[in-house]
Amino acid sequence: MVNVFGTTMSKREFLRYFGDATAFAGIVPMTLENGKAAGVKALRIFTGAGLDFTVLPGRAMDIAWASYNSKSLVFISKTGVTSPIFYEARNKDFLRTFYGGLLTTCGLTYFGSPNLDNGEELSLHGREANNVAEDVSIHQTWDGDELILSVEGRMREAQMFGENLILTRKIWVKAGENIIHLEDSIENLGFVTQPFMVLYHINYGYPLVSPETKLYTASSEVIPRDEEAVADDGVANYSIFEPPIAGYKEKCFFHTFRTDSEGNTTLALINESLNLGIWQRWNINELPAFTQWKNLLEGDYVLGLEPGTATPIGRSKVREQGQLLMIEPGEMKHVGIEFGVMESPDKFTLIKDQIDRLN
């Protein structure tokens, strides 16, 4: 059944009112044409329940803009969305094409700080976010009385005499709901074992993130990355946010989460003054590490909530610590993440209770 502005409709009832479903919910393909974004393929998805977001096949099927009832949920950096032709794989030049968005994918064989690993020079966060999707498909189909909107594409990370990894991504929603489902499969099509490192760089911004916002987690341990994260009672204040601060130095925290019996955990970011929140759910058996990036700098005001296969300390250090995962020839890894937008005190209470039960 489809929730149409508070009225529940079957497929036949829905079709009595809508000649074409896109009058309510749908997917609109487009090509960005402005400035450094020129040529980037995009897919605007709107659910009919207030959630509106843009998937970029031209940038690894990542998610750039996302809003709920015209209120932005995400951070977009001063670079704006850029074409992959501007990507530079040196040191920290990744930041020149890092637009943020709801999701930037980092990996697939490395991410994190620039470093030298087994003689290989690695730049910041890997190449995946600047990959272009192949075999992109769009589906707007009925499953019984539910209207399902989905997009799918695959990204190839390969080089002669090197790795041959394929990331296949499916993103789908139900019309009338405000939940984004992301399903990834990463397969090693090569014949050599490869490092497997992927980070889901999820970036929330104003007005969702503000001094009225609080982060709720099922954290059993919060470890500061460095002395900067310790300063100003950083660990004690990881879940609250000040207004933009001149000269602010980013703080990163590494969380360990409590889970349910299947390894699932949930966090929530809630701005009660706006009646706006979002929850995020994933499985730590798939993504065992988590990084919180708190950056309250003027002009770069962003909160990153980032599950991954490791912390972003660089592949050489991850290897030294014995935490580097590998993907064998022919092996396939699976990852799922869900995002749900909330807009009422009752829903805030419900998700807080779920997190409390994990705690």
Secondary structure as GFF3:
##gff-version 3
##sequence-region A 1 359
A	DSSP	beta_strand	2	4	.	.	.	ID=ss1
A	DSSP	beta_strand	7	9	.	.	.	ID=ss2
A	DSSP	alpha_helix	11	17	.	.	.	ID=ss3
A	DSSP	three_ten_helix	21	23	.	.	.	ID=ss4
A	DSSP	beta_strand	26	31	.	.	.	ID=ss5
A	DSSP	three_ten_helix	35	37	.	.	.	ID=ss6
A	DSSP	beta_strand	41	46	.	.	.	ID=ss7
A	DSSP	beta_strand	51	56	.	.	.	ID=ss8
A	DSSP	three_ten_helix	57	59	.	.	.	ID=ss9
A	DSSP	beta_strand	62	68	.	.	.	ID=ss10
A	DSSP	beta_strand	71	72	.	.	.	ID=ss11
A	DSSP	three_ten_helix	84	86	.	.	.	ID=ss12
A	DSSP	three_ten_helix	93	97	.	.	.	ID=ss13
A	DSSP	beta_strand	104	108	.	.	.	ID=ss14
A	DSSP	beta_strand	115	117	.	.	.	ID=ss15
A	DSSP	beta_strand	120	122	.	.	.	ID=ss16
A	DSSP	three_ten_helix	128	130	.	.	.	ID=ss17
A	DSSP	beta_strand	134	143	.	.	.	ID=ss18
A	DSSP	beta_strand	146	158	.	.	.	ID=ss19
A	DSSP	beta_strand	164	174	.	.	.	ID=ss20
A	DSSP	beta_strand	179	188	.	.	.	ID=ss21
A	DSSP	beta_strand	194	201	.	.	.	ID=ss22
A	DSSP	beta_strand	203	204	.	.	.	ID=ss23
A	DSSP	beta_strand	213	216	.	.	.	ID=ss24
A	DSSP	beta_strand	219	224	.	.	.	ID=ss25
A	DSSP	alpha_helix	227	230	.	.	.	ID=ss26
A	DSSP	three_ten_helix	231	233	.	.	.	ID=ss27
A	DSSP	beta_strand	251	257	.	.	.	ID=ss28
A	DSSP	beta_strand	264	271	.	.	.	ID=ss29
A	DSSP	beta_strand	276	283	.	.	.	ID=ss30
A	DSSP	beta_strand	289	297	.	.	.	ID=ss31
A	DSSP	beta_strand	300	308	.	.	.	ID=ss32
A	DSSP	alpha_helix	315	320	.	.	.	ID=ss33
A	DSSP	beta_strand	325	327	.	.	.	ID=ss34
A	DSSP	beta_strand	332	342	.	.	.	ID=ss35
A	DSSP	alpha_helix	345	358	.	.	.	ID=ss36
###
